[in-house]
Amino acid sequence: MTKMASYEANEGRKNVAIGSYFRSDYIGWQVLKSIISASIAFIVAFGMYIFYDFEVFMTDIYKMDLLGFARYILEQYLWVVGLYAVISYIVYTMRYSRAVKSLRLYQMNLRRLAEMYRQ
């Protein structure tokens, strides 16, 4: 009984919040948030890269193939965001399955406790 109360107060709150979603809804929402975060991080990192040697970038901008540069940046963006989305999918799938498994165990313990009270 004390284990169940401890579970409710600590880990149970997070697991109940996770368990209130359908699997695909929870994972999809978390992956979407991860993609948005990865996009913001990529934009910030790209901006820092450009501003690091801004003078060199501005002198070379007339010499470089702008479409090739844009294609290269887009490919890098897609790799970063794709990899981050795959990792997020794996992490949140495991987190969801652990939460559901933990909630099932908690429900089983609640049933046992209710049966003990009935006796």
Order of alpha helices (4+ residues) and beta strands (2+ residues): alpha-alpha-alpha-alpha-alpha
